[in-house]
């Protein structure tokens, strides 16, 4: 994707050949800065504090975190310790565990002297694979948007509603839910995106709107509770969101508030799609209600960052003093509310048979 006319990924290896650079996403949309990761602890911190976020990007960052650790200590004990440590940073997104297991499978059989080089090579491969995977999600999702566009009057846009950020910033490039949007836009399809603000961290208002604007995609930020109203009035043609985990029966775990959008879409006959790479499928779990839901700090609800007229970015309190806040970070949308899953292998039903068919896996 392009920022200020320059192509960017969200994570890359620096010219020194070993340190890792990431976009500092907690500063967006007010400042575009990058952070250098030099240790596994720094990679873990970036994941935990959401300097990097989004299931695919978390996995890639963790893979590079293992490589950074192997540079310092390539013993078997260090490998096991690092993988366990990185896995503990975010419990919900399955990509984190998947990427770490991919690193373990490659590195564990090797002698310690060979692990550093192999770790960097495998992390780079995971990174490049994520880019191609997201591109292919767009290839398979594009016909859905084109079919809706074909029913419109000339010049009338396809109105698409998103929740949270499942874009380039959540991945390495292209994004999951945004990949079909970008590819449709680049082909000249008239479209408009309703961007949920996505409280409490405002990933929609801060990140999705930022990257859509940088790419020239028409969009409008809305409060989270406006989506149902827009659907009732025929102003939403489809919803598409990303996901942090899909269980083998097709249940979808995504940013808190996704379930309510799916309910509204179902009630109003609006197609509700979920875009995901195969690495997000949890084949070992067959019920979304069994997913551990991350409970984050109440400060995210009670406080908010914003830019002041003088350009300073400050955190301010927005709630009644002394009030407590609950902050579940994700919710689960049952498979019955999902129109289809858009994957790098094609579009399938949100079901065990649908997932098995598209990924050719028996589970």
N, C-alpha and C positions, 0 to 999 in steps of 0.2 A: 504494500500500500504506500501511498505518497503523503508525506507531510512537508509542507512548504516546498513542494516541487521535487523533493528527494525521496527515492525509494527507501523504505525502512522495513526491516523485520522487528519483532519485539525483543529478540535475543540474538546475540551473535558473539563469535569469538574475536577478541581483539588482535591487533597486529603483532602483539608479543607472542601469540600462539598458544597462550594458556589461560589468561584471565578472560572473564565473561562479562559482557556488557548487556544491560537490560534497560528498558524504558521505565522510569520511576513513575508508575501509574497513579500513585496517591497524590501527585502534584497536578495531574490533569484535571480540568482543561486549562487551568490558569498558567501553568508553566510546563514546557517540554524540556525535561532533563533526563540524563541517563545516570546509571549507577554501575560501578565496577564491582564484580564479585570475584574475590580471590581465595575464598575458603568455602568449605561445605557449610560452615556455620553462617556465613554471609548469605549463601543460597537459601538455607533454611529460614533465616530471618526475612528474606525477601518474600518467601512464600507465606510465612506466618503473618506478616504485617500487610500483605496484599500489595507490596510494590510490584509484584507480578501476581496475576490472578486469572482465572479461567482454567477449566480442567486441562485442556491440551498444553497450555503454557506452563502450568504447574508441573506437569510431567516432564517436559523438556528441561525446565530449570533444575529439577531434582536430578535428572540424568547428568547434567553438567556439574551439579554439586558433587556427585560421586566421582567424576573425573578430577575435580579440584582436590578432593580428599585423597585420591590415589597419588596425586603429585606429592603430597606431604607424607603419606604412609600407605604403602600398597600391600600391607600384610592382610591375611585373611581376617584377623580380628578387626582391623580397621574397616575393612569392607563391610562386614556384618554390622558393626556398630554404626557406620554411616548410613546404611540403608534403613536400619531401624529408626535412627534419629530423624532422617528426612521424612520417612513415612508417617511419623507422629505429628507433623506440622498441621495438616488439614485432613480430618478423618472422612469427609464425605465424598470427595472427588475420586473416582476409581482410577483415573489416569495416573495419579501419583503412584499408586501401588503397581500399576501395570508397567510404567517406565522403569521403576526401581527393580522390578523382577526381570525385565529385559536386560538391565545392566548386570544383575547378579548372574543370569544364565551365561553371559559372555565372559565375565571376569572371574567367577569362582573357579573354573577349571584351569585357569592360566597360572603359571608361576608368577610370583610377585613382581619380578623384573619386567614382565610384559604387560602388566595391568594398566599402567598410566596411559600408554599409547593406545591400547585397545579401548580404554574408557572414553578418551576423547573422540576416537573414531566412531564408536557406537552412539555417543551422545549426538554427534553431528548427523549421523544417519537417522536417528529418531527425529531430530529437528527437520531435516529435509523431507522425511516421510510425512510428517504432520502437514507441511506446506502442500504437498501433492494430494494428500487425503482431503484437505479442506477445498482445494481446487475442484476435486472430483465431486464433493458434496454439492458444490455450486453447479457443476455440469448436470447432475441428476435433479437438482431442485429448480433449475432454470425453466424447464418445460411447464412446471406448475404455474409459474408467474406468466409465462407466455400464453398459456391457455386462458388465464383470467383476462389478460390484455386483449385477447381476440374477441372477447365478449363486450368490450368497452367501445364507446364512441371514439372516433379519431381524436387523439390528443388527450383523452380522459385518462387520468392515471390510475394504476392499480394501487389501492391503499392497503398497506401492510403494517400490522402492529407487531412490535417486538417488546420483549421484557428483558431487563438486565442488559449485559453486554456479552453477546456471543459472536463478537466480531474479530477483526484482525488483532485487536489488543488482547483478546482472550486466548489467542492461539499464537502462531508464529507469523502467519500471513493469511489473507483471505477471510478467515473466520469460519464459523460453522453456519449459523443462521443467516449471517450477512453475505456469505459467498454467493448464493443464488441472487441476492439483491444486487451486489456489485456486478455480477456477470450480466444480469438483465439491463442494468443501467448502462453498462459499457456497450451493449448491443442496441441501445437507443430505445428501449422500452420505457414508456412514460410510467413513472411510479412515484409514490410518496410514502414515507415511512412515519407512522405514529410511534414515537419513542417514549415508552414508559420511563418516568424519572427513576424508579426503582429504589425507593427508600429501604433501608436507612443510609446506604453508602452511595446512592445516586449514580450507580454505574451507567444507567441509561442517559441521564442528563449530562453527566461528566464525560463519559467515554464513548458510548454509541453515537451520540450527537456530534462529538468531536471528530470521530473518524468519518462519519457520513458527510459532514460538512467539508472535511479536507478532501474527500473524493468527489464532491459536487453532487451528492444525492439529496434531492429535496426531502425535508423532514420537518416534523413539528414535535416538540417536547410536550408531553401531557402528564398530569398527575396520575399516580397509579390507579386511582379509583375512577378515572374517566373512561377507561376502555369499554366497560359494559355499556355505558351511555352511547358511545360512538357506534358500537355494534347494533344497538337497538334502532339507531337512525340510519342504518345502511351505509355507514362511512368506513367500514372495515371489510375488505374483500378476503383477507386471510391473515392468520397469525402464524408467526414462525419464531421459535425460541431455540436456545441451545439447551444443554443439560450437563450436569455433573456426574450423573450415573443413571443408566437404564438397566433395570433388572431383567432377567431372562424371560419374564412373562410380558414385558413391554411397559411396565410402570416407569414413570419418568420423575427423577429427582432433580429439581432445578431451583433457582433463586426464589426465595420466599415471595409469594404473590402469583407465581405461575399457575397454581391450582385454581385460583379465583378467575384468572383470565380464561382458563380452559373451560370452566363452568359457564362463564358468560358466552363464550364462543359456541359451546354446545347448545345452549338455550336459544341462541339466535341463528343457528345454522351456518356459522362461519367456520370454514376449514381451519383446523388447528394442527400445525406441523411441528415436529421436533427434529432439529438437525444435529447429527452426532457422528463422530468417527467410531469405528469398531472398537477402539481401545476404551471407549466409555461404557461398553456393555459389561455388566457384572454377571458372568455366566454361572457364578456360584450361588447367586441369590435369586429367588423366584417370587419375591413379594416386596414391593417398595416400602411397605410399612415396617420392614425389618431393618431399613437403612438407618445408621446412626446419623442423627441430624446435629450438625455443629451449632452450639450455642455460643454466640460471640458476645463481646463486651457490651453492656448496656450503654456505655458512653457513645456508641455509634448511633443510638436512638436519641439520646439526650442532648447531643451536641452536633454541630454542623460546621463545616469549613466553607468560607466564602471569601471573595475578593472585595476589598474595600475600595472606595473611590480613588484612594492614593496608590492603588496597585498592590498593597500588602494583602497577603492571604492569612486570615486569622480563623481560629476555631472559636465559636460562640455557643453558649448554652441556649437551648430553645424550649426547654420544658420547665414545668413548675419545680422550684427548688425542693429537694427532699424526696421527690418521686423516684421510684425504682422503675427499671425498664427490662422487659424480656426481649431477647433478640435471637430467635431461631433463624438461622441463615438460609435454610432451604425448606421446601415443602415437596410433597409427592403428588403428582397428577396420575390418577389411575389410567391404565391403558385404554379403557373404554371411552375416555374423553379425547383421545389422540386420533386424528384423521390418518396420519402416516408418519413414519420415521424416515428421514432423508439421510442416507448414509453414502459413503464413498463407493459402495457396491450397488446402489440403487435405492429406490423408495419401496418400503415394505409396510405391512400392517404392524401395529404395535401389539405383537403377540409372540408367543413362543415359536409358533410355526413360521410367522413372518420373519423373525430374526434368524431362525435356523436356515430358512430358505435363502436369504440374501447373503448370509455369511457362510453357508454350507457347513454348519457346525451342528453336531448332535447335542451339545450342551453337557 
